[in-house]
Amino acid sequence: MKRIDISFLSQPYPYYFAGLPFFVVLGSIFMMTLGFNYFFFEPFDVYVPEHKMDFFWISVIHSITPIVILLVWYVLSLLISDLEDRWTVGKEILFLCLLFFMVGVVQFLIRDLIYDNPNNWSWHYLIEEVRNTFLVGSLFTLILIPLNYNRLNRQHQLKAEQLPVEREESIVVKQNSVFIQTQVRADEFTMSVDELVYARAERNYVEIYSFRDQNIHKELKRIAIKDLMEQLQIYPFIARTHRSYLVNLQQIKSIRGNAQGYQLQLKHTEEMVPVSRTLIADFESQMASL
């Protein structure tokens, strides 16, 4: 039996539940839901005698429900560090399923406020509300997600094309050796900063990639990447581009934009290093100051 490949679930996915784009998404969801409820359900699936208010206001209440739940998620997400950098396809799918389920349950719980029906509190209506939410939510997802993905992808591609990459050799600082302290004295080491290409976090270690003697060299050091960055922050050409990466900006060969942010093609390696959306402003500032 052929095994189903689910590795795509761990692929990075653009996180849009933050900042101005999030509120644009909220507004889009509200208007689409209101329009769908009012113009689609009213002519075909509405029994007016059981309504406690005008159907327009019923539609407004139904449309506000997902907005309130998303705002609660927005507040909770502020308490979770590096959420945007750790968002994946699998987490997006799980989140949407939980969102649709919660919206359906809330729609069921508020039935007594808007419908005069003795069977409001029944399994039939609970299942119906959840089912309808999944159907309508899936339709909106098929519309909004590609639009938002393409918008982010186009935006970052245009910005990436404007970033300067080619630089004069005179700006490359040579012979920058720095002593790196770690939590364990025996693991402390000295590194040449100008030879650094990039570093990547690997659990409790950091993989350091340097170019010397016409070859790329990999070293594994026991240090947190944030601690390494703190000791290298005096060098303006060293930048944290992602929760798992720091990069020597002088080693950038090209910059590409995608929905997650930027992808950096570095010299001497095929590795593509990401720049997460939360760090784009800092990255652009450091690039401009070199």
C-alpha positions in Angstrom: 0.0 0.0 0.0 1.4 3.4 -1.0 2.1 5.7 1.9 0.5 9.1 1.7 3.1 11.9 1.8 2.0 14.5 4.4 5.3 16.3 4.6 3.7 19.4 3.0 1.9 20.0 6.3 5.2 21.2 7.8 5.9 23.7 5.1 5.9 27.4 6.1 2.7 29.3 5.5 2.1 33.0 5.6 0.7 34.2 8.9 -1.9 36.9 8.3 -3.4 37.3 11.8 -1.4 40.3 12.8 -1.1 44.0 11.9 -3.1 45.9 9.3 -3.5 42.9 7.0 -5.4 41.1 9.7 -8.0 43.8 10.0 -8.3 43.9 6.3 -9.1 40.2 6.4 -11.6 40.8 9.2 -13.4 43.4 7.2 -13.4 41.2 4.1 -14.9 38.3 6.1 -17.6 40.4 7.7 -18.7 41.9 4.3 -18.6 38.6 2.5 -20.5 36.8 5.3 -23.1 39.6 5.6 -23.7 39.6 1.9 -23.9 35.8 1.7 -26.4 35.6 4.6 -28.6 38.4 3.4 -28.7 37.9 -0.3 -28.4 34.1 -0.5 -30.3 32.7 2.5 -33.2 35.2 2.6 -34.7 34.3 -0.8 -34.2 30.5 -0.4 -33.9 29.3 3.2 -35.7 31.7 5.6 -38.8 31.1 7.7 -39.8 34.6 8.7 -42.4 33.9 11.4 -39.8 32.5 13.8 -37.6 35.6 13.5 -37.3 37.9 16.6 -35.9 40.7 14.5 -35.5 41.9 10.9 -33.5 39.4 8.8 -30.9 42.1 8.1 -29.9 42.3 11.7 -29.9 38.6 12.0 -27.4 38.5 9.2 -25.3 41.1 11.0 -25.2 39.1 14.2 -24.2 35.9 12.2 -21.5 37.9 10.5 -20.1 39.3 13.7 -19.6 35.9 15.3 -16.4 34.9 13.4 -15.0 38.4 13.8 -15.3 38.2 17.6 -13.7 34.7 17.7 -10.8 35.9 15.4 -10.3 39.0 17.7 -10.0 36.7 20.7 -7.5 34.6 18.8 -5.6 37.8 17.9 -5.3 38.8 21.6 -4.2 35.2 22.6 -1.7 35.1 19.7 0.1 38.1 21.1 1.1 36.0 24.1 2.8 33.3 21.9 6.3 34.2 20.8 7.6 33.6 17.3 4.1 32.3 16.2 4.4 33.9 12.8 7.8 32.2 12.1 6.5 28.8 13.2 3.2 28.9 11.2 2.8 26.0 8.8 0.3 24.6 6.3 -0.7 22.0 8.9 -1.3 24.7 11.6 -3.3 26.8 9.1 -5.6 23.8 8.3 -6.0 22.9 11.9 -6.8 26.6 12.8 -9.4 26.9 10.1 -11.1 23.7 11.2 -11.2 24.8 14.8 -12.4 28.3 13.8 -15.3 26.8 11.7 -16.3 24.5 14.5 -16.3 27.2 17.1 -18.2 29.6 14.9 -20.8 26.9 14.3 -21.1 26.2 18.0 -21.5 29.9 18.9 -24.1 30.3 16.1 -26.0 27.5 17.8 -25.7 29.0 21.2 -27.2 32.4 20.1 -30.2 30.9 18.4 -32.5 31.8 21.3 -31.6 35.4 20.8 -32.8 35.6 17.2 -35.1 32.7 16.6 -38.4 31.8 18.3 -38.2 28.1 17.9 -38.9 25.5 20.6 -36.3 23.2 19.1 -33.4 25.6 19.2 -31.6 23.5 21.7 -31.4 20.3 19.7 -28.7 18.2 18.2 -30.3 18.8 14.8 -29.7 22.5 14.9 -26.2 22.1 16.4 -25.1 19.8 13.6 -26.8 22.1 11.1 -25.0 25.2 12.3 -21.6 23.5 12.4 -22.2 21.9 8.9 -23.3 25.2 7.4 -20.3 27.0 8.9 -17.9 24.5 7.4 -19.6 24.7 4.0 -19.6 28.5 3.9 -16.2 28.9 5.6 -14.6 26.5 3.1 -16.1 28.6 0.2 -14.7 31.8 1.7 -11.3 30.1 2.3 -11.1 29.1 -1.4 -11.7 32.8 -2.3 -9.7 34.7 0.4 -6.7 32.5 0.9 -5.4 32.6 -2.7 -6.1 36.3 -3.0 -4.2 37.1 0.2 -1.4 34.7 -0.7 -0.9 36.3 -4.1 -1.1 39.8 -2.6 1.7 39.0 -0.1 3.8 37.2 -2.8 3.5 40.1 -5.2 4.2 42.7 -2.5 7.4 41.0 -1.3 8.6 40.3 -4.8 8.3 44.0 -5.7 10.1 45.1 -2.5 12.8 42.5 -3.0 13.6 43.8 -6.4 14.3 47.3 -4.9 16.7 46.1 -2.3 20.4 46.7 -3.1 22.5 43.6 -3.3 25.7 44.3 -5.3 28.2 46.3 -3.1 31.7 47.6 -3.4 34.4 45.3 -2.2 35.7 48.2 0.0 32.9 47.8 2.4 33.8 44.3 3.4 35.5 44.4 6.7 38.4 42.0 7.1 40.0 40.3 10.0 37.1 40.5 12.4 37.8 37.8 15.0 35.5 37.7 18.0 35.6 35.4 21.1 32.2 33.8 21.6 31.1 33.0 25.1 28.8 30.1 25.9 27.1 28.8 29.0 29.8 26.1 29.2 33.3 27.5 29.3 34.8 24.5 27.6 32.6 25.2 24.5 33.7 28.8 24.1 35.4 29.6 20.7 36.8 32.2 18.4 35.3 32.9 15.0 36.1 35.1 12.1 33.1 37.2 11.4 34.0 38.3 7.9 34.2 34.6 6.9 30.7 33.8 8.3 28.1 33.1 5.6 25.2 32.2 7.9 24.2 30.4 11.1 21.2 28.2 11.7 19.7 27.1 14.9 19.5 23.3 15.4 17.8 22.6 18.8 20.3 23.6 21.5 23.1 24.0 19.0 24.0 26.4 16.2 25.3 25.3 12.8 27.9 27.9 11.7 28.7 28.0 7.9 31.9 29.9 7.0 33.8 30.3 3.7 37.5 30.0 3.9 40.2 28.4 1.8 37.8 28.4 -1.2 35.4 26.0 0.6 32.3 26.2 2.8 32.9 24.8 6.3 30.3 23.8 8.8 30.8 23.8 12.6 28.4 22.8 15.3 28.5 24.9 18.4 26.6 24.6 21.7 25.0 28.0 21.9 21.5 29.5 21.4 21.3 31.6 18.3 19.9 34.6 20.2 23.0 34.5 22.4 25.2 34.3 19.3 23.4 37.2 17.8 23.8 39.3 20.9 27.6 38.9 20.7 27.7 39.7 17.0 25.3 42.7 17.0 28.2 45.2 17.1 28.8 44.2 13.4 26.2 46.1 11.2 26.5 43.4 8.5 25.3 40.6 10.7 21.4 40.3 10.8 18.9 38.1 12.4 16.5 37.2 9.5 14.4 34.5 11.1 14.1 32.9 14.5 16.4 30.1 13.3 18.8 32.1 11.1 21.4 34.9 11.2 23.2 36.0 8.1 26.2 38.0 6.9 24.6 40.6 4.7 27.8 40.9 2.7 27.3 37.3 1.5 23.9 37.9 -0.1 23.9 37.0 -3.8 20.3 37.7 -4.6 16.9 38.4 -2.9 13.6 36.9 -3.9 10.1 37.7 -2.5 7.4 35.2 -1.6 4.3 35.2 0.6 6.2 34.5 3.8 8.7 37.3 3.3 12.0 37.2 1.5 14.3 34.3 0.4 18.1 35.0 0.4 20.4 33.3 -2.0 23.8 33.3 -0.4 27.2 33.1 -2.0 29.1 29.8 -1.8 26.0 27.8 -0.9 22.7 26.5 -2.4 20.9 27.2 0.9 18.0 29.6 0.7 17.7 31.6 3.9 14.3 33.0 4.9 13.6 36.6 6.1 10.3 36.4 8.1 7.8 39.1 7.8 8.3 40.2 11.4 11.9 41.0 10.6 11.6 42.5 7.2 11.7 46.1 8.4 14.9 45.5 10.4 16.4 43.6 7.5 15.7 46.4 5.0 17.0 49.0 7.4 20.3 47.1 7.9 20.6 46.6 4.1 20.1 50.3 3.5 22.7 51.3 6.1 25.6 49.2 4.7 
